[in-house]
Amino acid sequence: MAKNHKQRKQADENAEQTASIEVEAALAAEIPDESTLPTGFVRDFITGKLLRATPEEVEAVQVFARRLVDDFNYPKSRITTRPQFRVRARPSGGRSRGYPVDIAVFSHERKGEDDALMLVECKRKTRKDGEKQLKLYLSMSTAQIGVWFNAY
């Protein structure tokens, strides 16, 4: 009986390890066809990178990024989604990595801190919070526009 339990446990561990390796390979791969994306992943509209398909990512970040380009004619070259742009954690800068912003739009393609034009904080449909978070980000940025978006 103990042998069967050990064998099942080892098989489960092997399956978990194989799945983890497949996910890592999928994230690193360039998959040209959307129909072949691994389950649970979405392609970032701005960068083309594979991302985990969280509700926030699917319902808000990708929707708003597409609208910025398709509806408002912002060039992709002036938008950052992944890796996320970070606003300083302190007005003086310091050593902290800062706060990650879901979408940042810049006035120049160099995407420098002083070029931030718009910061977008995205939440999934069921979330109503985020306004304070956005105000904090704007207070530490040169961005003139702040948008809070939850797909509604």
C-alpha positions as semicolon CSV with decimal commas, in nm:
position;residue;x (nm);y (nm);z (nm)
1;M;0,000;0,000;0,000
2;A;0,280;0,244;0,089
3;K;0,451;0,168;-0,241
4;N;0,139;0,267;-0,441
5;H;0,113;0,591;-0,243
6;K;0,479;0,673;-0,312
7;Q;0,436;0,591;-0,680
8;R;0,127;0,813;-0,708
9;K;0,303;1,094;-0,523
10;Q;0,603;1,066;-0,755
11;A;0,377;1,062;-1,062
12;D;0,196;1,374;-0,936
13;E;0,528;1,551;-0,876
14;N;0,650;1,452;-1,225
15;A;0,327;1,579;-1,385
16;E;0,354;1,907;-1,193
17;Q;0,716;1,950;-1,300
18;T;0,629;1,875;-1,665
19;A;0,342;2,127;-1,658
20;S;0,572;2,390;-1,505
21;I;0,834;2,332;-1,775
22;E;0,566;2,357;-2,047
23;V;0,440;2,688;-1,904
24;E;0,795;2,829;-1,888
25;A;0,858;2,718;-2,247
26;A;0,532;2,877;-2,362
27;L;0,619;3,204;-2,193
28;A;0,959;3,210;-2,361
29;A;0,833;3,105;-2,704
30;E;0,714;3,327;-2,982
31;I;0,376;3,180;-3,071
32;P;0,250;3,347;-3,389
33;D;-0,100;3,197;-3,401
34;E;-0,346;3,310;-3,132
35;S;-0,534;2,979;-3,158
36;T;-0,227;2,793;-3,032
37;L;-0,183;2,994;-2,713
38;P;-0,150;2,776;-2,404
39;T;-0,461;2,757;-2,187
40;G;-0,463;3,032;-1,930
41;F;-0,252;3,277;-2,130
42;V;-0,318;3,587;-2,336
43;R;-0,092;3,781;-2,571
44;D;-0,017;4,137;-2,459
45;F;-0,158;4,372;-2,724
46;I;0,132;4,618;-2,690
47;T;0,439;4,394;-2,656
48;G;0,318;4,064;-2,800
49;K;0,446;3,882;-2,488
50;L;0,252;3,594;-2,336
51;L;0,093;3,680;-2,004
52;R;-0,114;3,489;-1,753
53;A;-0,481;3,543;-1,839
54;T;-0,594;3,689;-1,506
55;P;-0,937;3,854;-1,495
56;E;-0,771;4,197;-1,459
57;E;-0,546;4,132;-1,758
58;V;-0,822;4,001;-1,987
59;E;-1,113;4,226;-1,881
60;A;-0,929;4,553;-1,830
61;V;-0,559;4,589;-1,920
62;Q;-0,576;4,437;-2,267
63;V;-0,912;4,600;-2,344
64;F;-0,789;4,948;-2,253
65;A;-0,451;4,905;-2,424
66;R;-0,631;4,817;-2,747
67;R;-0,863;5,118;-2,710
68;L;-0,566;5,351;-2,663
69;V;-0,427;5,237;-2,999
70;D;-0,743;5,167;-3,201
71;D;-0,977;5,438;-3,070
72;F;-0,742;5,715;-2,953
73;N;-0,456;5,664;-3,201
74;Y;-0,173;5,642;-2,949
75;P;0,121;5,460;-3,108
76;K;0,222;5,132;-2,943
77;S;0,578;5,267;-2,928
78;R;0,466;5,520;-2,665
79;I;0,276;5,274;-2,445
80;T;0,418;5,047;-2,177
81;T;0,232;4,748;-2,035
82;R;0,494;4,477;-1,978
83;P;0,735;4,516;-1,819
84;Q;0,536;4,761;-1,614
85;F;0,646;5,123;-1,581
86;R;0,714;5,211;-1,218
87;V;0,651;5,543;-1,052
88;R;0,894;5,638;-0,778
89;A;0,798;5,520;-0,432
90;R;0,922;5,851;-0,292
91;P;0,930;6,193;-0,455
92;S;1,307;6,203;-0,407
93;G;1,358;5,870;-0,583
94;G;1,560;5,656;-0,347
95;R;1,637;5,288;-0,366
96;S;1,283;5,153;-0,381
97;R;1,168;4,994;-0,706
98;G;0,853;5,206;-0,703
99;Y;0,493;5,121;-0,777
100;P;0,400;4,928;-1,095
101;V;0,149;5,094;-1,326
102;D;-0,077;4,876;-1,543
103;I;-0,049;5,101;-1,850
104;A;0,164;5,409;-1,902
105;V;0,144;5,637;-2,205
106;F;0,439;5,864;-2,283
107;S;0,486;6,186;-2,476
108;H;0,805;6,048;-2,636
109;E;0,921;5,706;-2,752
110;R;1,214;5,714;-2,508
111;K;0,960;5,650;-2,230
112;G;1,154;5,835;-1,963
113;E;1,012;5,910;-1,622
114;D;0,964;6,276;-1,718
115;D;0,785;6,172;-2,039
116;A;0,489;6,007;-1,862
117;L;0,170;6,157;-2,002
118;M;-0,101;5,919;-1,878
119;L;-0,117;5,648;-1,611
120;V;-0,391;5,386;-1,629
121;E;-0,487;5,173;-1,330
122;C;-0,692;4,869;-1,432
123;K;-0,908;4,644;-1,218
124;R;-1,122;4,346;-1,308
125;K;-1,496;4,402;-1,354
126;T;-1,592;4,316;-0,998
127;R;-1,342;4,555;-0,835
128;K;-1,441;4,908;-0,740
129;D;-1,119;5,013;-0,567
130;G;-0,811;5,172;-0,717
131;E;-0,888;5,544;-0,715
132;K;-0,659;5,614;-0,415
133;Q;-0,391;5,401;-0,575
134;L;-0,412;5,601;-0,899
135;K;-0,401;5,933;-0,712
136;L;-0,088;5,818;-0,529
137;Y;0,078;5,723;-0,858
138;L;-0,011;6,058;-1,013
139;S;0,128;6,248;-0,714
140;M;0,466;6,084;-0,776
141;S;0,469;6,125;-1,152
142;T;0,479;6,397;-1,416
143;A;0,174;6,238;-1,584
144;Q;-0,107;6,485;-1,647
145;I;-0,381;6,230;-1,705
146;G;-0,498;5,948;-1,480
147;V;-0,748;5,682;-1,582
148;W;-0,910;5,421;-1,362
149;F;-1,069;5,143;-1,569
150;N;-1,259;4,827;-1,474
151;A;-1,417;4,739;-1,810
152;Y;-1,745;4,923;-1,743
